[in-house]
Amino acid sequence: MIQPGSSSLRKIAVVGRGTAGSLAAASVTRLHPDADHELHHIYDSRIPVIGVGEGSWPSLVQELQQLTNLPHETVQQRLNGTRKYGVAFEGWGRRNRDFTHYFTPQQVSYAYHLSADFMGELLQMSTRAHHIDARVVGIRRVEGGAQVEFEDRAPERYDLVFDARGFPRELHADEHVDISFIPTNTAVIRRCPAIMESGQDGPVLQPTYTRAVARPHGWVFVIPLTVHTSYGYIFNRDVTGLEEVEADFDEFLESDGMARLRGSETRQPSWSRWRRRLSYLPSCR
């Protein structure tokens, strides 16, 4: 953890501008507000931020308010978000039961469902950094810090680097944690029409829940936003083929009142990193 006023961390870099990278850059700015600390926010503008709907934990509500100095209602609207009060599990267990895990205290503490597209834009105004638009080809440890290597730019040395790249070229066993006991490793992501209406004069106040639906080949998450609804089918590509999953996904979406999609995105994560595999076609009708 970075401590305010640390004398050993004078030059810091954050690589990536997705949710993790944007939060890291804004947090470094808040923890090191003085001019003695230099922050570089590094990202490649040619790599888009994929706006998959994301769920969160109640602590993020307060954290975003502290980072932006904006009211909760404004933050929620800027993120096209809804208020998440827990997770609704559907069809789990031997008895095919449904149950809801509420945040505590029930119906008082809430989190956000948010659109990742807008997280970086929201936090940019709270980040004091030198922005570097370049392709990173590697990050390696050096004595007393780390070095970021670029495609067409001289390397830079930093005291600390936050690696928040979403799609690294390689995963090194000595630098990344392999959580081998997690039985899923791939996700098919689809965007569908919004089921929540955007508030005219304020944020959506109706309670919403992240749905986690058990399916034959894994499980499906459903995240309601004001601009679209995100669906994701999580499965193990070493056990089940993509065609089987796509067929079951279509069946589920039809039963859920969503029309057949024209395209989707498949991801193969190691749960410390995600890798893009197919083109992103966020259409649904």
C-alpha positions, 0 to 999 in steps of 0.5 A: 500500500502507498503511504502518504508522504513516502520519501522513497516513491518519487516517480510512479507510473500507472499503466492502463486506463480501464477501471483498475488503471483509472482508480489507481491513478486517481488514488495515487493523486489523492495520496500524493498531492504534493509536487514532489511526486511525479505520476505518469499515466500510460495508455495506448489510445488505440486500445479501446476501453471495453464497456462491459457492465461491472458490479462493485462493492459498497466501499466503492461508493464512498471511494469515488465520492472521495476521489471526485468530490462529487455527490453520490447521485452525480457519480452514479449518473456519470457512470450510467449506473444503478444501485446494487443492493446485493447478488441474486443467485438463481438455480444454484445447488442440488435443489436448484434453489434461488437466494439473494445475498444482501449487503449489510444492512439490508436495503441501506448499504448499496454499491454501483452497477457501472459502465466501465466506459465512463470510469476513466472519464469520471476520474480523469478530472481528479488525476494529476498526471503526465499522460503518455499515449504509447504502446507498452511492450514490457515491464520489468523489475530493476534495482530499486524499482521497475522499468517500462519499455515502449514500442517507439519510445525510450524506456522509463524507470520508476520507483513503483509501477501499477500494471493495470493492462487488460490484455498483456501479451504474455503472463509470466509464472514468476510474476502472476498468480495462477489460481488454478483451483478456479474451474472457469477461465473464459467469458462470452460477453454480450450487450442487450437493451436496458431494462432500467429507465434512466432518471429524468431529473436524478439517478435511478433509485430502484434497488437492483441486484447482480444476477448470477444464474447457474447454467449447464456449462457454467453461470451467467451474470446479468448487470443492469445499467441505464444504457444497456444490460450486460450479460456474461456467460462464464465457463471452462473452455477446456471442458466445454466448446464455444458452440455449446456455450453460445447455443445455451446462451441464446436459449437463456437470453430468449427465456430472459426476454432478450432477442437473439444477438448478432455478435459477442465477445469471448474472453479468456482470463487467467483471473489476474489478466483477461485476453481478447479472443474474438471481435467485440460486437456489442449488438443485440436485437 
